[in-house]
Amino acid sequence: MSNDPAMWETSREKEAREAREKLERARLVGVVEALGRSKDGTNFLRWLCEDVCGCFAPAGALACEGLLYREGRRSVGMQLFALCREAGIAGAVCAVEEPKE
């Protein structure tokens, strides 16, 4: 027997949960869209995805120590990047900036 509460929900509860999840996703996409309207916002999203979460870095060696942490961090970043794709700003987030002289 599963302890998953979703297994025991009625169809009405399931519809309500899915509607809440859809609304929450739309709100998150809206936040990312708002950030993507400015250069600073786009740079912030790029920094989160690339530097903080390591989304665009190669996986590297499969050493056990730190692997789960890195993959969890990358998972969070990829969820953020998926929001960027839905918001239509993934290209701007992935863009490589020219170094400042």
C-alpha positions as CSV (number, residue, x, y, z in Angstrom):
1,M,0.0,0.0,0.0
2,S,1.2,3.5,-0.9
3,N,1.4,6.4,1.5
4,D,1.1,8.8,-1.3
5,P,-1.8,11.1,-0.5
6,A,-2.5,11.7,-4.2
7,M,-3.4,8.0,-4.4
8,W,-6.4,8.5,-2.1
9,E,-7.7,11.9,-3.4
10,T,-11.1,12.1,-5.1
11,S,-11.4,13.3,-8.6
12,R,-12.6,16.7,-7.3
13,E,-9.6,17.0,-5.0
14,K,-7.3,16.0,-7.8
15,E,-8.8,18.7,-10.1
16,A,-8.5,21.3,-7.4
17,R,-4.8,20.3,-6.7
18,E,-4.0,20.4,-10.4
19,A,-5.7,23.8,-10.8
20,R,-3.6,25.1,-7.8
21,E,-0.4,23.7,-9.3
22,K,-1.2,25.2,-12.7
23,L,-1.8,28.6,-11.1
24,E,1.4,28.5,-9.1
25,R,3.3,27.5,-12.3
26,A,1.8,30.5,-14.1
27,R,2.8,32.8,-11.3
28,L,6.4,31.6,-11.3
29,V,6.6,32.0,-15.1
30,G,5.3,35.5,-14.6
31,V,8.0,36.3,-12.1
32,V,10.6,35.0,-14.5
33,E,9.1,37.0,-17.4
34,A,9.3,40.1,-15.3
35,L,13.0,39.4,-14.4
36,G,13.7,38.8,-18.1
37,R,12.5,42.3,-19.1
38,S,15.7,43.9,-17.8
39,K,19.3,43.2,-18.4
40,D,20.0,43.0,-14.7
41,G,17.1,40.5,-14.3
42,T,18.4,38.3,-17.1
43,N,21.9,38.5,-15.6
44,F,20.5,37.4,-12.3
45,L,18.8,34.4,-13.8
46,R,21.9,33.5,-15.7
47,W,24.0,33.7,-12.5
48,L,21.5,31.4,-10.7
49,C,21.4,28.9,-13.5
50,E,25.0,28.9,-14.4
51,D,27.1,29.8,-11.4
52,V,24.9,28.9,-8.4
53,C,23.2,25.7,-9.8
54,G,25.7,24.6,-12.4
55,C,23.1,23.9,-15.1
56,F,25.4,24.4,-18.0
57,A,28.6,22.8,-16.5
58,P,29.7,19.4,-17.6
59,A,28.9,16.6,-15.1
60,G,32.5,15.9,-14.5
61,A,33.8,12.9,-12.7
62,L,31.3,10.7,-10.9
63,A,33.0,10.8,-7.5
64,C,30.5,9.9,-4.8
65,E,31.4,12.7,-2.5
66,G,29.3,15.7,-3.5
67,L,27.6,14.0,-6.4
68,L,24.1,14.0,-4.8
69,Y,24.6,17.7,-3.7
70,R,25.7,18.8,-7.2
71,E,22.9,16.9,-8.9
72,G,20.3,18.3,-6.5
73,R,21.6,21.8,-7.1
74,R,21.5,21.1,-10.9
75,S,17.9,19.9,-10.6
76,V,16.8,23.1,-8.9
77,G,18.6,25.1,-11.7
78,M,17.0,23.1,-14.4
79,Q,13.6,23.7,-12.9
80,L,14.4,27.4,-13.0
81,F,15.6,27.1,-16.6
82,A,12.4,25.4,-17.5
83,L,10.5,28.4,-16.2
84,C,12.8,30.6,-18.3
85,R,11.9,28.5,-21.4
86,E,8.2,28.9,-20.6
87,A,8.7,32.6,-20.1
88,G,10.4,32.8,-23.5
89,I,13.7,34.1,-22.2
90,A,15.9,31.0,-22.2
91,G,18.0,32.3,-25.1
92,A,18.8,35.5,-23.2
93,V,19.7,33.5,-20.1
94,C,22.0,31.2,-22.1
95,A,23.6,34.1,-24.0
96,V,27.3,34.5,-23.4
97,E,28.2,38.0,-22.5
98,E,31.2,39.7,-24.0
99,P,33.9,40.4,-21.3
100,K,34.0,44.0,-20.2
101,E,37.2,45.8,-20.8
